[in-house]
C-alpha cells in the first residue's frame, strides 16, 4: 500500500489533508463502511480518490450527474490517472470496450450512474474486476427523507452482495439526522460509522433582506462588494433579464441555464471561472462540480425549494475561507410563489399518466417492449407534438422516475464517435467492392487512430473541410457505413437521456402509488415551510438556524449574519462596555457633565449603549449625581 501523504502531494500538490479527510481515508483503508459528511467545497472527492490510489485495484464511483462524472474523469486524466465514465448516451459496444478495459487494463476509477448497476453487462464485469472501494457520491439520494430521492440509488445495496468485503464510502454535503440514519440502513452498513465535519462556515455571512425592489438591491450588493458573484433565479428567462439589467448598471454579468448548447455553457462558465465575467446569473443548473475558491457573494433572487439546496448553493461562496456573503432577497410574494410551485411540482395522477402515454406514442413503443432502451429526450418537441405543458411533463417524469418506470439524465454534450466494426481484411474487401467509399474510409483512418479497437471522438465539420465537402454529406456517408455495419456511428447529442427501467405497460395498467405521492408532497411542503421559516425569522442567528436543520444544535452565534449584527447593536459587549466606561471617566475627570452632554461627548457605541453603560456605572456607584444634577465620578 502506498503512503497516502505521498499520493496527496504527488497527484494533488497538497502537503496536508483538510480537516477530517485523513480520518475518512483511514477508516476506508481499514475496511470500514463509512458515511462522510463534508460541506460543499470540503474536498469530498479526495476522500475516495486517495485511498483508491493507495491500494491495488479499481474504485467504483456511483454518481447521479453525468456532468460531474465527466468533470472528475477529465481532472483525473489530467493528473495522469486512468479513469472512465459509462453513461446512457454511450453505444452498447462502447460500454463493452470500456468495461473490458476495467477488467484487463490499468483503469483506477470507473464512474457509473446507479441505473447502470442493474444491467447484466455491468454486473457480470464487476465480478471480474479487482474492486478496492465503492464510493457513492450524493448519497442522500438513497433516502426518501432526502430532498433529492432517486429510486435508482436503492439498487446500490446489491453491490455489497456482488462484491462482498469491499468497503463502501458514502459521501454527501447535505443530510439531516434522519437522512444520515437512513443512508446507513439502506446501504447495509455492518455498524454505524459517520464521520462528520461541522457544516458551520465561519467566514460566510448569511443575510436575508426583506425587499420589494430586488433588482435595485442587487445592484447595490454587487456594487458594494468586490470579487466575483453568483445570482440564482428560478427560471431561464430571468437569467437573461437580470444579467442585462446588471450590465445596464455597469456591472459585468452574463447568464447561464441548461437550455443553452454545451459550447455556449462551457464558454460562459470558463469566462466566469477565469474572472473575465464578474457575475453569473443562473438557474440551479449552474455550480455542480465547480470549485471556484474566490466567490465573494451568492445572491438568491427567488426562494429555493429546500434548505438543503440553499445551503449547497450558498456554500459556493468563500471556499478560500475569506469573508463572503450569502444573501437571500425575500418578500411576501415569494411565499405565494413557493406555495404555488408545490402544486406545479406535483401534477395530478391523470397528468402523469397522460405524460407516460405521450412518451409511448412519441417513441412508438408497443406494450411489453422497451425495457432498458435509451432515447434522446426532447421535452420541447414532445410538448409541441401533443400540446402538453413543459413544466407538467418535467415534473410528471420526475414522479415516474420515483415510481421506477424510467430514469432521466441531465443534458450533457456528447461528441460524435465512430468505431470500425470489420477487421482489416474485411474492410479492405469492402473498399475494393465500394470504390466510392475507399477515399473516405482512408480519410477516417488517417484522421483518427485506434478505430479498430476503440471508439474515437470525431468532428464532422473537420472531416468536411478535409474532404472538400459539406457536413451534411459527411453525416450521410457515416450513416451509410453504419447501416452497412462497416462502422458504428454515434452522432453527437446535447439532449438529456431517458431510459425505460421496465417494459412499457398499457396506461390503464400503470400503477402509481397514491401513498407515495402523498408522502413525497408532504415532505416537499415540510421543506418549503423550513425555507419560509428561515426567510421570515428575525430573532435567531441564521447560521444556527441552518445548522440546527442539519442536526447541529450546540452551536454559537455567528456574529456576522443580519440577525446577529442587529442583535449586536442592542447588546453591550465587554470591549464596548470597557471603551465607553473609559471615555466616561476621562470626560468626567476634567469636569462634571449633565447626562445628555456626557452621552453626546462619548464617541464609542451608539446612544442606547452609552446610556446603558452610564446606568450600570450609576447602579454600581461608580458614578453619581452632584448637587447640581451633573454626573461626577463616584466612589470614595
GUMAR-111890 format. One record per residue (C-alpha): x, y, z; residue in one letter. Coordinates in steps of 0.05 Angstrom, whole numbers, plus 32768, in hexadecimal, padded with zeros to 4 digits. Layout:
N
> X_Y_Z_a
...
REM end
This chain:
636
> 8000_8000_8000_x
> 801B_8045_7FED_x
> 8020_807B_8023_x
> 7FE3_80A9_801D_x
> 800B_80E9_802A_x
> 8039_80D9_7FF0_x
> 7FFD_80CD_7FC3_x
> 7FDD_810F_7FD9_x
> 801B_8137_7FC9_x
> 802D_8112_7F88_x
> 7FE9_8117_7F67_x
> 7FC6_8151_7F89_x
> 8002_817C_7F9E_x
> 7FEC_8182_7FE7_x
> 801A_8173_8022_x
> 7FE1_816C_8054_x
> 7F99_8153_8055_x
> 7F5F_8180_8067_x
> 7F3C_8173_80AA_x
> 7F1C_812E_80AD_x
> 7F35_8117_8068_x
> 7F6C_80EC_8086_x
> 7F3C_80CD_80B9_x
> 7F0C_80BA_8081_x
> 7F44_809C_8057_x
> 7F60_8075_8092_x
> 7F1A_8059_80A1_x
> 7F12_8042_8059_x
> 7F58_8024_8056_x
> 7F47_7FFD_8096_x
> 7F0E_7FDD_806F_x
> 7ED5_8002_8092_x
> 7E94_8017_8071_x
> 7E96_8062_807B_x
> 7E65_809C_8073_x
> 7E8B_80DE_8069_x
> 7E66_8120_8072_x
> 7E8E_815A_8058_x
> 7E72_819F_8045_x
> 7E73_81B7_7FFD_x
> 7EBC_81C4_7FEA_x
> 7ED5_8197_8022_x
> 7EFE_816B_7FF4_x
> 7ED2_812D_7FF0_x
> 7EF2_810F_7FB1_x
> 7F37_810A_7FD1_x
> 7F18_80DF_8007_x
> 7F0C_80A6_7FD6_x
> 7F40_80B5_7FA1_x
> 7F7C_80B2_7FD0_x
> 7F6C_806F_7FF1_x
> 7F5B_8051_7FAD_x
> 7F9F_8066_7F94_x
> 7FC0_8049_7FD2_x
> 7FA7_8003_7FC4_x
> 7FAA_7FD3_7F89_x
> 7F6B_7FCE_7F60_x
> 7F34_7FFB_7F47_x
> 7F04_802A_7F6B_x
> 7EBB_802A_7F56_x
> 7E9D_8070_7F5D_x
> 7E51_8077_7F5B_x
> 7E38_80BC_7F48_x
> 7DF4_80D7_7F30_x
> 7E10_810E_7F04_x
> 7E32_8101_7EC2_x
> 7E51_8147_7EC0_x
> 7E70_813B_7F04_x
> 7E8A_80F7_7EEE_x
> 7EA9_8113_7EAF_x
> 7EC8_814D_7ED5_x
> 7EE9_811E_7F08_x
> 7F00_80ED_7ED3_x
> 7F21_8126_7EAB_x
> 7F43_8141_7EEA_x
> 7F5E_80FC_7EFB_x
> 7F78_80F1_7EB4_x
> 7F9C_8135_7EB8_x
> 7FBF_811A_7EF6_x
> 7FD6_80DD_7ED0_x
> 7FA3_80AF_7EF1_x
> 7F7A_8080_7EC5_x
> 7F2F_808A_7ECE_x
> 7EF1_807F_7EA4_x
> 7EA7_808E_7EAA_x
> 7E6F_8063_7E8E_x
> 7E2E_8088_7E7D_x
> 7DEC_8079_7E5B_x
> 7E02_80A4_7E1F_x
> 7E37_806F_7E0D_x
> 7E2E_8039_7DD9_x
> 7E2A_7FF1_7DF4_x
> 7E6B_7FDF_7DD1_x
> 7E8C_801C_7DF0_x
> 7E76_8005_7E35_x
> 7E8F_7FBF_7E26_x
> 7ED5_7FD8_7E14_x
> 7ED7_8007_7E50_x
> 7EC5_7FCE_7E80_x
> 7EF9_7FA1_7E60_x
> 7F2E_7FD6_7E6D_x
> 7F19_7FD7_7EB6_x
> 7F20_7F8C_7EBC_x
> 7F62_7F85_7E96_x
> 7F7F_7FCB_7E94_x
> 7F9D_7FFA_7EC8_x
> 7F5E_8023_7ED3_x
> 7F5C_803E_7F1A_x
> 7F16_805E_7F1B_x
> 7ED6_8048_7EFA_x
> 7E9D_807B_7EFF_x
> 7E57_805F_7EF8_x
> 7E10_807A_7F00_x
> 7DE7_804F_7F31_x
> 7DB9_8039_7EF7_x
> 7DF5_8016_7ED6_x
> 7DFB_7FE6_7F11_x
> 7DBC_7FC1_7EFC_x
> 7DD7_7FAF_7EB7_x
> 7DF1_7F68_7EAF_x
> 7E2E_7F7E_7E88_x
> 7E45_7FA9_7EC3_x
> 7E34_7F76_7EFA_x
> 7E5C_7F3F_7ED7_x
> 7E99_7F6A_7ECB_x
> 7E9A_7F88_7F11_x
> 7EA3_7F42_7F2D_x
> 7EE1_7F39_7F01_x
> 7F01_7F7B_7F18_x
> 7F2F_7F82_7F54_x
> 7F05_7FB7_7F77_x
> 7F26_7FD9_7FB3_x
> 7EF0_800C_7FC5_x
> 7EA8_801F_7FB6_x
> 7E9F_806B_7FBA_x
> 7E58_8087_7FB9_x
> 7E54_80D1_7FAB_x
> 7E15_80FA_7FBC_x
> 7E01_80BF_7FE9_x
> 7DC5_80E5_8006_x
> 7DA2_80D1_7FC5_x
> 7D97_808C_7FE3_x
> 7D68_80A6_8018_x
> 7D1E_80B6_800E_x
> 7D27_80E7_8048_x
> 7D5A_810D_801E_x
> 7D4C_8147_7FF0_x
> 7D64_8124_7FB1_x
> 7D4D_80DC_7FB8_x
> 7D5D_80B0_7F7C_x
> 7D42_8068_7F7E_x
> 7D7C_8050_7F52_x
> 7DAA_805C_7F8F_x
> 7D86_8024_7FB4_x
> 7DA7_7FF4_7F82_x
> 7DEC_8004_7F9E_x
> 7DE2_7FD7_7FDA_x
> 7DE5_7F9B_7FAB_x
> 7E2E_7FAD_7F9D_x
> 7E40_7F96_7FE3_x
> 7E27_7F50_7FD2_x
> 7E48_7F52_7F8E_x
> 7E8B_7F6A_7FAC_x
> 7E8D_7F4E_7FF3_x
> 7EC3_7F6A_8020_x
> 7ECD_7FAA_7FF7_x
> 7EC5_7FE8_8024_x
> 7E90_801D_8013_x
> 7E9D_8067_801A_x
> 7E5D_8090_8016_x
> 7E67_80DB_800E_x
> 7E38_8116_8012_x
> 7E39_8161_8021_x
> 7DF1_8165_8039_x
> 7DCE_8134_8067_x
> 7D9F_813D_80A2_x
> 7DA3_810D_80DD_x
> 7D6D_80DF_80C2_x
> 7D8F_80DC_807E_x
> 7DD2_80CB_809F_x
> 7DB1_808E_80C1_x
> 7D8C_807B_8082_x
> 7DCA_807B_8056_x
> 7DEE_804A_8084_x
> 7DB1_801C_8088_x
> 7DA4_801C_803D_x
> 7DED_800C_802E_x
> 7DEE_7FD4_8063_x
> 7E28_7FF0_808C_x
> 7E43_7FBA_80BA_x
> 7E45_7FEE_80F2_x
> 7E36_8039_80F5_x
> 7E72_8061_80DF_x
> 7E68_80AB_80D2_x
> 7EA2_80DC_80CB_x
> 7E87_8122_80C9_x
> 7EA7_8165_80C3_x
> 7E7C_819D_80DE_x
> 7E53_81C0_80A8_x
> 7E65_8202_80C9_x
> 7E84_8234_8099_x
> 7EA6_8267_80C6_x
> 7EBB_8295_808D_x
> 7E76_8297_806D_x
> 7E44_82CD_8081_x
> 7DFC_82B8_8075_x
> 7DCD_82F3_8067_x
> 7D82_82F5_8059_x
> 7D68_8338_803F_x
> 7D1E_8347_803C_x
> 7D1B_836B_7FF9_x
> 7CE6_837C_7FC6_x
> 7D16_839C_7F94_x
> 7D46_8362_7F8E_x
> 7D6B_8379_7F50_x
> 7D7E_83BC_7F6E_x
> 7D96_8398_7FAD_x
> 7DBD_8366_7F83_x
> 7DE2_839F_7F61_x
> 7DF3_83BD_7FA5_x
> 7E0E_837A_7FBD_x
> 7E38_836E_7F7F_x
> 7E51_83B6_7F81_x
> 7E64_83B5_7FCB_x
> 7E88_8372_7FCA_x
> 7EC8_8360_7FA5_x
> 7ED6_8320_7F80_x
> 7EAC_82EF_7F58_x
> 7E65_82DA_7F68_x
> 7E2C_82AB_7F57_x
> 7DE3_82BF_7F53_x
> 7DB1_8285_7F56_x
> 7D6B_828C_7F37_x
> 7D32_825B_7F2A_x
> 7D29_825F_7EDF_x
> 7D52_8266_7EA0_x
> 7D31_82A6_7E88_x
> 7D44_82CA_7EC8_x
> 7D8E_82B8_7EBF_x
> 7D90_82E1_7E7F_x
> 7D67_831B_7E99_x
> 7D8E_8324_7ED9_x
> 7DD2_831C_7EB7_x
> 7DBD_8353_7E86_x
> 7DA5_8380_7EBF_x
> 7DE8_8378_7EE3_x
> 7E0E_8389_7EA4_x
> 7DE3_83C7_7E9A_x
> 7DFB_83DB_7EE0_x
> 7E44_83D2_7ECD_x
> 7E4C_838E_7EEF_x
> 7E6D_835A_7EC3_x
> 7E3C_8320_7EC1_x
> 7E27_82E4_7E97_x
> 7DF0_82AF_7E9B_x
> 7DF0_8263_7E9E_x
> 7DBB_822D_7E9B_x
> 7DB2_81E5_7E83_x
> 7D8F_81FA_7E43_x
> 7DD0_8215_7E24_x
> 7DFA_81E9_7DF7_x
> 7E37_81C9_7E16_x
> 7E6A_81F5_7DF3_x
> 7E47_8234_7E0B_x
> 7E41_821A_7E52_x
> 7E8A_8207_7E54_x
> 7E9F_824B_7E3A_x
> 7E74_8271_7E6C_x
> 7E8C_8245_7EA6_x
> 7ED6_824C_7E92_x
> 7ED0_8297_7E8B_x
> 7EB5_829B_7ED2_x
> 7EE8_8269_7EED_x
> 7F20_8293_7ECF_x
> 7F02_82D5_7EEA_x
> 7EF3_82EE_7EA4_x
> 7EAA_82F2_7EBA_x
> 7E9E_830D_7F00_x
> 7E56_82F7_7F0F_x
> 7E32_82BA_7EF3_x
> 7DE6_82BA_7EF7_x
> 7DCD_8273_7EF4_x
> 7D9B_823D_7F04_x
> 7DAE_8203_7F32_x
> 7DCD_81E1_7EF4_x
> 7E0C_8209_7F04_x
> 7E3F_81F8_7F39_x
> 7E40_81AD_7F42_x
> 7E89_8197_7F41_x
> 7EA3_81DE_7F39_x
> 7ED8_81EE_7F6D_x
> 7EE7_8238_7F66_x
> 7F06_824D_7FA8_x
> 7F01_8299_7FA5_x
> 7EB5_82A3_7F9D_x
> 7EA5_82DE_7FCA_x
> 7E59_82DD_7FC7_x
> 7E1F_82AF_7FB5_x
> 7DDB_82D1_7FAF_x
> 7D99_82AC_7FAA_x
> 7D65_82D7_7F88_x
> 7D30_82A1_7F91_x
> 7D23_8273_7FCB_x
> 7D42_822D_7FC3_x
> 7D17_81EF_7FC9_x
> 7D3D_81D5_8006_x
> 7D72_81EA_8039_x
> 7D9D_81B0_801F_x
> 7D9F_81D1_7FDA_x
> 7DA9_8216_7FF8_x
> 7DE3_81FF_8024_x
> 7E05_81DD_7FEA_x
> 7DFD_8219_7FBB_x
> 7E0E_824E_7FEF_x
> 7E4A_8224_8003_x
> 7E6B_8232_7FC0_x
> 7E80_8275_7FDD_x
> 7EC1_827D_8003_x
> 7EE1_8239_7FF8_x
> 7F24_825B_8001_x
> 7F0E_8267_804A_x
> 7F10_82B3_8040_x
> 7ED4_82DE_8051_x
> 7E98_82D2_8023_x
> 7E4D_82DF_8023_x
> 7E0F_82B3_8016_x
> 7DD4_82E2_800A_x
> 7D8B_82CE_8004_x
> 7D5D_8304_7FE9_x
> 7D16_82F7_8002_x
> 7CD1_8316_8002_x
> 7C8A_82FE_800F_x
> 7C7C_82EE_7FC6_x
> 7CB5_82BA_7FC9_x
> 7C8D_8292_7FFC_x
> 7C52_8290_7FCC_x
> 7C80_827C_7F92_x
> 7CA0_8244_7FBB_x
> 7C5D_8229_7FD1_x
> 7C45_822A_7F88_x
> 7C84_8203_7F74_x
> 7C6E_81C9_7FA1_x
> 7C2F_81C2_7F76_x
> 7C58_81C7_7F36_x
> 7C8C_8195_7F4F_x
> 7C56_8161_7F5E_x
> 7C2A_8156_7F20_x
> 7BEA_812E_7F27_x
> 7BEE_80E3_7F1E_x
> 7BC6_80EC_7EDE_x
> 7BFA_811D_7EC3_x
> 7C32_80EC_7ED4_x
> 7C0E_80B5_7EAD_x
> 7C04_80E5_7E72_x
> 7C4F_80F2_7E70_x
> 7C5E_80A8_7E71_x
> 7C2F_809B_7E37_x
> 7C4E_80D5_7E10_x
> 7C93_80B6_7E1A_x
> 7C7A_8073_7E01_x
> 7C5C_8094_7DC3_x
> 7C98_80C1_7DB6_x
> 7CCA_8088_7DB8_x
> 7C99_8057_7D96_x
> 7C9E_8024_7DCE_x
> 7C6B_7FEC_7DCD_x
> 7C55_7FCE_7E10_x
> 7C86_7F9B_7E2C_x
> 7CC3_7FBA_7E09_x
> 7CFB_7FEB_7E16_x
> 7D18_7FD2_7E59_x
> 7D5F_7FED_7E5E_x
> 7D59_8018_7E1E_x
> 7D77_805E_7E20_x
> 7D5E_8099_7DF7_x
> 7D6F_80E2_7DED_x
> 7D3D_810A_7E16_x
> 7D25_814A_7DF4_x
> 7CEF_8164_7E22_x
> 7CE1_81A0_7DF5_x
> 7CD3_8175_7DB8_x
> 7CA9_8144_7DE2_x
> 7C7F_817D_7DFE_x
> 7C75_819D_7DBA_x
> 7C5E_815D_7D9A_x
> 7C2C_814A_7DD0_x
> 7C1A_8191_7DE8_x
> 7C34_8185_7E2E_x
> 7C4E_81B5_7E63_x
> 7C9A_81AF_7E69_x
> 7C9C_81B9_7EB4_x
> 7C65_8185_7EBF_x
> 7C8A_8153_7E93_x
> 7CCC_8160_7EB6_x
> 7CAE_8155_7EFB_x
> 7C86_8119_7EE3_x
> 7CC7_80F9_7ECA_x
> 7CE5_8104_7F0F_x
> 7CAC_80DF_7F30_x
> 7CAF_80A6_7EFD_x
> 7CF9_80A2_7F0D_x
> 7CE9_809D_7F57_x
> 7CB8_8065_7F47_x
> 7CEF_803F_7F23_x
> 7CD1_8042_7EDC_x
> 7D09_806A_7EBD_x
> 7D48_8092_7ECC_x
> 7D62_80D3_7EAE_x
> 7DA4_80F6_7EAB_x
> 7DB5_813F_7EA5_x
> 7DC8_815D_7E62_x
> 7E12_8152_7E55_x
> 7E38_815B_7E14_x
> 7E50_8119_7DF7_x
> 7E7B_8120_7DB8_x
> 7E73_80F3_7D7B_x
> 7E9A_80B2_7D7F_x
> 7EAB_807A_7D4D_x
> 7ECA_8035_7D50_x
> 7EDA_8006_7D16_x
> 7EB3_7FC5_7D1E_x
> 7ED6_7F9C_7CE7_x
> 7F1B_7F7E_7CEF_x
> 7F52_7F9A_7CC1_x
> 7F4A_7F64_7C8D_x
> 7EFE_7F6B_7C87_x
> 7F04_7FB7_7C86_x
> 7F35_7FB1_7C4C_x
> 7F04_7F85_7C26_x
> 7ECC_7FB9_7C32_x
> 7EF9_7FF0_7C17_x
> 7F07_7FC7_7BD8_x
> 7EBD_7FB9_7BCF_x
> 7EA8_8001_7BDE_x
> 7EDA_802E_7BBD_x
> 7EAE_806B_7BC9_x
> 7EBD_8064_7C14_x
> 7F06_8050_7C0E_x
> 7F22_8096_7C13_x
> 7EF2_80A8_7C4C_x
> 7F06_806B_7C75_x
> 7F4F_807C_7C6B_x
> 7F41_80C3_7C83_x
> 7F22_80A6_7CC3_x
> 7F5E_8078_7CCE_x
> 7F8F_80B2_7CC3_x
> 7F69_80E2_7CF0_x
> 7F5C_80B5_7D2C_x
> 7F86_807E_7D4B_x
> 7F70_803E_7D6E_x
> 7F2D_8038_7D48_x
> 7F31_7FEC_7D45_x
> 7F36_7FE6_7D91_x
> 7F13_8022_7DB0_x
> 7EE2_8059_7DA2_x
> 7F00_809B_7D8C_x
> 7EE2_80E0_7D94_x
> 7ED8_8100_7D50_x
> 7EC5_8144_7D35_x
> 7E99_8144_7CF7_x
> 7EAC_818B_7CE5_x
> 7EF6_817B_7CE6_x
> 7EEB_813E_7CBA_x
> 7EC1_8168_7C8A_x
> 7EFA_819B_7C85_x
> 7F2D_8164_7C76_x
> 7F00_8142_7C43_x
> 7EEC_8184_7C21_x
> 7EA2_8178_7C2C_x
> 7E69_818A_7C5D_x
> 7E5B_8171_7CA3_x
> 7E18_8155_7C8B_x
> 7E3C_812B_7C57_x
> 7E6D_8110_7C8C_x
> 7E32_80FD_7CB9_x
> 7E10_80DB_7C7E_x
> 7E4F_80B1_7C70_x
> 7E58_809F_7CB9_x
> 7E0F_8089_7CBF_x
> 7E17_805E_7C80_x
> 7E55_803B_7C9C_x
> 7E30_8031_7CDE_x
> 7DF5_8011_7CB9_x
> 7E25_7FE3_7C94_x
> 7E44_7FD0_7CD8_x
> 7E88_7FE8_7CC1_x
> 7E8B_8019_7CFB_x
> 7E64_802B_7D39_x
> 7E52_8075_7D34_x
> 7E37_8097_7D73_x
> 7E23_80DF_7D60_x
> 7E2E_8117_7D91_x
> 7DF5_812A_7DC0_x
> 7DE8_8160_7DF3_x
> 7DA5_8146_7E09_x
> 7D95_8124_7E4B_x
> 7D8D_80D9_7E49_x
> 7D4F_80B1_7E5C_x
> 7D56_8067_7E6D_x
> 7D1B_8039_7E77_x
> 7D29_8012_7EB7_x
> 7CF2_7FDF_7EA8_x
> 7CC9_7FCB_7E6B_x
> 7C94_7FFB_7E54_x
> 7C50_7FEC_7E72_x
> 7C0B_7FFF_7E5A_x
> 7BF8_8041_7E7B_x
> 7BBA_801E_7E99_x
> 7BE9_7FF0_7EBE_x
> 7C19_8028_7ED5_x
> 7C19_8022_7F20_x
> 7C2C_8061_7F45_x
> 7C31_805F_7F91_x
> 7C02_8093_7FAE_x
> 7C23_8089_7FF2_x
> 7C68_8098_7FD4_x
> 7C4C_80D5_7FB0_x
> 7C2E_80F0_7FF1_x
> 7C6E_80E0_8018_x
> 7C9B_8104_7FE7_x
> 7C6D_8140_7FE3_x
> 7C6A_8145_802F_x
> 7CB6_8143_8033_x
> 7CBA_817A_7FFF_x
> 7C89_81A4_8028_x
> 7CB3_8199_8067_x
> 7CF2_81AF_8041_x
> 7CCD_81EC_8027_x
> 7CB8_81FF_806D_x
> 7D00_81F9_8085_x
> 7D15_822A_804E_x
> 7CDD_825B_8060_x
> 7CF0_8256_80AA_x
> 7D38_8266_8099_x
> 7D26_82A1_806C_x
> 7CF2_82BD_809C_x
> 7D19_82B4_80DD_x
> 7D3A_82F2_80FB_x
> 7D49_82DB_8142_x
> 7D7B_82A2_813B_x
> 7DC0_829F_811C_x
> 7DBC_8289_80D2_x
> 7DF7_825A_80D9_x
> 7DD8_823A_8117_x
> 7D95_8231_80F2_x
> 7DB7_820D_80B8_x
> 7DE3_81E2_80E4_x
> 7DA8_81CE_8110_x
> 7D84_81B7_80D1_x
> 7DBE_8188_80C4_x
> 7DBF_816F_810C_x
> 7DF5_819C_8129_x
> 7DD4_81BB_8166_x
> 7E0D_81CE_8195_x
> 7E28_8207_816B_x
> 7E3B_824F_817A_x
> 7E20_828E_815A_x
> 7E48_82A0_811B_x
> 7E4A_82EB_812C_x
> 7E49_82FC_80E2_x
> 7E04_82EC_80C5_x
> 7DCF_8322_80C0_x
> 7DAC_8309_80FF_x
> 7DEC_8308_8128_x
> 7E02_834C_8110_x
> 7DBF_836A_8123_x
> 7DC2_8347_8166_x
> 7E09_8361_8171_x
> 7DEF_83A7_816A_x
> 7DC2_839B_81A6_x
> 7DF2_8370_81CE_x
> 7E2A_838F_81F5_x
> 7E6A_8366_81EE_x
> 7EA4_8368_821F_x
> 7ED4_838E_81F3_x
> 7E9F_83C2_81E2_x
> 7E8D_83CA_822C_x
> 7ED6_83D4_823F_x
> 7EE2_8407_8208_x
> 7EA4_842F_821A_x
> 7EB5_842C_8265_x
> 7EFB_8444_8257_x
> 7EE3_847F_822E_x
> 7EAF_8491_8263_x
> 7EE4_8493_829A_x
> 7F14_84BB_826F_x
> 7EDE_84EF_8260_x
> 7EC5_84F4_82A8_x
> 7F0D_84F9_82C3_x
> 7F10_853D_82A0_x
> 7ECE_8558_82BB_x
> 7E87_8542_82CC_x
> 7E54_853C_8293_x
> 7E09_8537_828B_x
> 7DF2_84F2_8272_x
> 7DE0_8509_822B_x
> 7E22_852E_8222_x
> 7E49_84F2_823B_x
> 7E24_84C2_820C_x
> 7E31_84F0_81D1_x
> 7E7A_84F8_81E3_x
> 7E89_84AD_81E3_x
> 7E9E_8493_819E_x
> 7E9C_8448_81AB_x
> 7E5C_8420_819E_x
> 7E16_843A_818D_x
> 7DEB_8465_81BB_x
> 7DC6_8429_81D8_x
> 7E07_8407_81EC_x
> 7E24_8446_820B_x
> 7DE5_8450_8235_x
> 7DE6_8407_824C_x
> 7E30_840C_825F_x
> 7E25_844C_8287_x
> 7DE9_842D_82AA_x
> 7E12_83F0_82BE_x
> 7E49_841E_82D9_x
> 7E14_8444_8301_x
> 7DF4_8404_831B_x
> 7E39_83EC_8332_x
> 7E4A_842F_8352_x
> 7E84_843C_8323_x
> 7E60_847C_830D_x
> 7E30_84AA_8333_x
> 7E0A_84EB_832B_x
> 7E24_8528_8350_x
> 7DF9_855F_836F_x
> 7DF3_8581_832B_x
> 7DD6_8541_830B_x
> 7E16_8536_82E4_x
> 7E3B_84F4_82DE_x
> 7E7D_84EC_8304_x
> 7EAA_84B1_8313_x
> 7E91_848B_834F_x
> 7EB5_8461_8383_x
> 7EDE_847D_83BD_x
REM end
